[in-house]
């Protein structure tokens, strides 16, 4: 029988059968949670909503909490809620099960939640820190940009070299000879070695 196995959910799909295990909803991901886990999930969501404007959406097996980028997500499991908080530092504490370094300045801190009472400080403080982290990044970029602009204004604009047509106009105005200064003295000597010898004063013999 023709068909294929889904790469994500490993379900066998018959030929011509519609299948989309990636697109999902919050309700679909939380419908099988136990009462304790559902209470913990609701408290997590309420805590995040109080932080301010953001986007909450379901993607594959996770529920994402995002501003410009995702700052944390929840992956509902049978026995616990897997909470992943994106921060610029690794977290230390008994609540943290593991830390995954995404880069030098981004760490995924993995936490397991099994009860509503666990959704409190320091977990809620870490969530708020992750929410505000994007504001700090934007402010740092703006400060760096303003500093670079101030340095350019302090030192002035770059000195532009005269174009070829400007040099020719100067030559016509000065009788055909343009003085480029000592920078081009070496080039003139290479083109006309006799001229360099003529300029050298003769030594008097005793």
N, C-alpha and C positions, 0 to 999 in steps of 0.2 A: 504494500500500500504506500503510495507516494505521500510525502509529507516532510516535515522538518522539526527539529527540536529548538525551542526558543533559547537564545544565548543567555538571557537574563533569568528567567524563571524555570528553565529546563523542562517546560511542558511540551508534549508532542502536539504539533499542530498539523491537521490534515490539509491537503492541498485545496486552496480556495477558501479556507476558513479564516474569518477575520480574527485578529489577535492583537491586543495592545495592552501589555502588562506594565508599561512604563508610565502611561498617563493614569493617574489615580486621584483620589480625593482624601481629605482629612477623615471624613466619616468612614471611608473604606479601610483606612489604615488603623483606626481606633475602635472599630465595631466589636472586635473580639477581646478587648482588654478586660481584665478583671476589675472589680469595683475599686480596689485600692489603686491600681494603675491608672484607671480612668480619673479618679480624684487627683492623682498626682499630675496627670496630663493637663487637666483643666486648670490647676493652679499654676503650672508652668506657663501655659498660654496666657492666662490673665496677668501674670507678672510681666511677661514680655510686652503685652499690649500697653501697659502703663508707662513703658519707657518713652513712647512717642510714635511718630509715623514710621511705618515699615510695611513690608509685604510678606504675607504668610501664605504659603502654597505647598501642595503635596507634589513630590517628585519621586517616582519609583517606590522605594520602601521608606522614604524619609519625609518629614514635614519641615520645610525650610523657613527660617526667619531671616529676612533680608532687608537691607537698606539699599545702598548701591551694589553691595555684594553681600553674600550670606555671612552673618556673624555667629549664628549657631543653628543647629538642626537637631531634631529628635527622631530617633528610629525606634518605633514601638516593637518590642519583643514579647514573647509569651510570658516571661517571668520578670521583666524589668523594662524600663525606658532607657535606651542608650542616648545619652546627651553628649553632643560634641560642641565645645565652645572654642571659637577661633580667637586667639589672642596673640599679642606680640611677644609673649613670654611663656615658658612652661610653668604650669601650676604645680604647687606642692601641697599635699594634704591627703588625709585618709579617703576622701571622696574620689580622688583621681585614680582611675585604674591604669591609664597609660597616657603617654604623650607622643604624638606623631609630629615630627618636624617637617613642615611643608617647604620652608625656606629659612634663611637666617633671621627673618623678622616675622614669621608666621608659624604658629604652633596649634595643632588640633588637640585639645585636651578632652579626653574621653572619661565620662562619668556615668555611673549607673544609678538610676532612681527607682526605688521599689515602693515608696510610700509618700503620701502628701507632705508629711512632716519633714521630709528631706529637702523640700523645696523652700529653703530658707538660707540665711547667711551661713557660710560664705558663698554658697552656690549662686544665690540671687545677686550678690555683689559682683561676682565674676561675669554674670550675664550682662549686668549694667556696664561694666568695664568694656566688654566686647562691643556693646551697642555704641558707646561713646568713642571707641577707638577710631572709627572712620572720621569723626569730627577732628580728632587730633592729627590724623594723617593729612586732611585737607588744609588745616591751619599751618602745618609744618611746610607743606609745599608752597603755600602762599607766602610764608615768611622767607623761604629760600629764593623765590622768584623776586620779591621786593628787594632783597639784599643784593642779588646779582644786578638788578637795574640800578641800584644806588652806586655800586662799584663802577659801573660803566659811566655814569654821569660824573662821578668824582674824577676819574682819570681822563675823561673826554673821549671823543669819538676817534676811531682809527684813522691814521694819516693815510690818505690815498695817494698813490703814485700818479704822476701825470700821464695821460694817455699819449699814444703815438702822434696823433694830430696836434696835440698841444705842444709837444716837443718841436714839431716841424714849424709851427707858428712862431715859437720862441727863436728858432734858428733864423727864420726870415727876418725877424725884427732886429736881431743882433748881428746881421751880416753873414749869416750862415754858420756861426760857431756857437754852440751851447755849452756852457760850463756845468758839467754834472757833478763837480766836486771831487774830492779824493777817492770817493768810492769807485769811480770808473778810471782812475789813473792807471791801475794795473792793466786794464783791458786795452788802453791806448798804447802802452808800451809793447804789449804783445803784437798789436797790429803794425806798429812802426818802431822797430828796435833802434833804427838809426836816430830817431828823434830823441830817444832816451840818452844816447851817447852824446848828442849835441848839447844837451842840457847840462851834462856833467862838466864841471870846471877842470881845466887842465892843471896838473901839478907842476910847479916850477922845479927844475932840476938844479941841485946845488953844484 
